[in-house]
Amino acid sequence: MQNQNTREENIEEIKSILISRNMKLSLCESCTGGFFSKILTDYPGSSNWFRGSLVAYSNDIKEKIGVGKNTITTEGAVSKKTAEEMAISILKFMDADISLAVTGLAGPDGGTNDKPVGLVFFSCCPKGVHPKTESHLFSGNRDDIRQKAVDKGIEIILDCLSGNKSK
């Protein structure tokens, strides 16, 4: 499903759903480096629905929050399994009702044939539900990729909330 709403409209809808269900959102960011939480906290009253974000930029921080060392060694920091473990870990750590983890390669360096610059994994995890994880390949420079990742992450949270009607 392609969401045609603006970033602002999507955040307002997320906010409305979370407040109406008395739910709290948390994030675990890697390639977005805190930009995602900055966007969410631009909204007055965001503390009513947003618990916070942890920027797990380095692998050792990912491990400290609960991503398995074996996961990072075998799958890599930019992988489906890493994103899922980040989402599950931050949900528990922040005592939230739903979480989103973002890990990827914003560039300009670090890409490979298997994992090119612009590859971003997202994992959305409502409490008590297995995480929904997907990957997207974005084009552009570092800032473009981060902006696109935030916009896609907002859409994914909204989709995840829409598919998770009860708390």
C-alpha positions in Angstrom: 0.0 0.0 0.0 1.5 3.3 -1.0 0.6 6.1 1.4 0.2 9.5 -0.4 -0.1 11.6 2.7 2.5 14.1 3.8 5.0 13.4 6.6 3.0 15.8 8.8 -0.4 14.1 8.0 1.1 10.7 8.8 2.6 11.8 12.1 -0.7 13.4 13.1 -2.4 10.1 12.3 0.2 8.1 14.3 -0.2 10.6 17.2 -4.0 10.3 17.1 -4.0 6.5 17.1 -1.4 6.2 19.8 -3.2 8.6 22.1 -6.6 7.0 21.5 -5.2 3.6 22.4 -3.1 4.9 25.3 0.0 3.5 23.5 3.7 4.7 23.5 6.2 4.5 20.6 9.9 4.0 20.9 12.6 4.0 18.2 16.0 2.4 17.8 17.9 4.3 15.1 21.2 3.5 13.4 21.6 5.1 10.0 19.1 7.9 10.8 21.3 9.0 13.7 18.6 10.5 15.8 17.0 12.5 13.0 13.8 10.3 13.2 13.3 11.2 16.9 14.0 14.8 16.2 11.2 14.9 13.6 8.7 13.2 16.1 9.7 15.5 19.0 9.1 18.6 16.8 5.4 18.0 17.7 4.3 19.7 20.9 3.0 17.1 23.3 5.0 14.3 21.8 5.8 13.1 25.3 2.2 11.8 25.5 2.8 9.2 22.8 6.6 9.0 22.2 8.8 7.3 24.9 12.1 8.0 23.2 14.8 6.8 20.9 18.2 5.2 21.3 20.8 5.8 18.6 22.6 2.5 18.3 25.1 3.7 15.6 28.0 1.4 16.5 27.9 -2.4 16.7 28.9 -2.5 20.4 25.9 -0.3 21.3 23.6 -2.6 19.3 25.0 -5.5 21.3 24.6 -3.6 24.6 20.9 -3.1 23.9 20.3 -6.8 23.0 21.4 -7.5 19.5 23.3 -10.8 19.5 27.0 -10.6 18.8 26.5 -13.6 16.6 23.7 -11.8 14.6 26.1 -8.9 13.8 29.0 -11.3 13.0 26.9 -13.6 10.7 24.2 -11.3 9.3 25.8 -7.9 9.6 24.7 -4.7 11.3 22.6 -4.0 8.2 20.3 -7.0 8.1 16.7 -8.2 8.7 17.7 -10.1 11.9 19.6 -7.1 13.3 16.6 -4.8 12.7 14.3 -7.3 14.4 16.5 -7.7 17.4 16.9 -3.9 17.7 13.1 -3.5 17.6 12.4 -6.2 20.2 15.2 -4.9 22.5 14.1 -1.2 22.4 10.5 -2.2 23.0 11.5 -3.8 26.2 14.1 -1.2 27.2 11.7 1.7 26.7 8.7 -0.1 28.1 6.8 0.9 25.0 3.8 -0.6 23.2 5.2 -0.4 19.7 8.7 0.2 18.4 10.5 0.8 15.1 14.1 0.0 14.4 16.0 1.4 11.5 19.4 0.2 10.3 21.0 0.8 6.9 23.7 2.3 4.8 23.3 6.0 4.2 26.7 6.3 2.4 28.6 7.6 0.7 30.9 4.7 1.6 30.4 1.2 3.0 28.2 -0.3 0.3 28.8 -3.7 -1.3 27.1 -5.6 -4.2 25.0 -7.5 -1.6 24.3 -4.4 0.6 24.5 -1.3 -1.5 24.4 2.3 -0.2 20.8 3.2 0.3 19.7 -0.2 1.7 17.7 0.3 4.9 16.0 -2.3 7.0 12.9 -1.4 9.1 11.4 -3.5 11.8 8.2 -2.6 13.5 7.3 -4.5 16.7 4.0 -4.1 18.6 4.1 -5.5 22.1 3.2 -9.2 22.0 3.5 -9.5 18.2 6.4 -10.8 16.1 8.1 -7.9 14.4 7.2 -6.9 10.8 10.4 -6.3 8.9 11.1 -5.0 5.5 13.9 -3.5 3.5 14.0 -0.6 1.0 16.7 0.7 -1.3 16.8 4.5 -1.5 18.8 6.6 -3.9 20.5 10.0 -3.4 23.1 11.4 -1.1 23.5 10.7 2.6 20.9 13.3 3.6 18.4 12.2 0.9 18.7 8.6 2.1 18.1 9.5 5.7 15.1 11.8 4.9 13.6 9.0 2.8 14.2 6.5 5.5 12.4 8.6 8.1 9.4 9.1 5.7 9.3 5.3 5.0 9.6 4.6 8.7 6.7 6.9 9.5 4.6 5.0 6.8 5.6 1.7 8.3 4.6 2.7 11.8 1.2 3.8 10.5 0.8 0.6 8.6 1.8 -1.4 11.7 -0.7 0.5 13.9 -3.4 0.0 11.3 -2.8 -3.7 11.4 -2.7 -3.8 15.2 -6.1 -2.5 16.2 -6.0 -3.6 19.8 -3.4 -2.8 22.4 
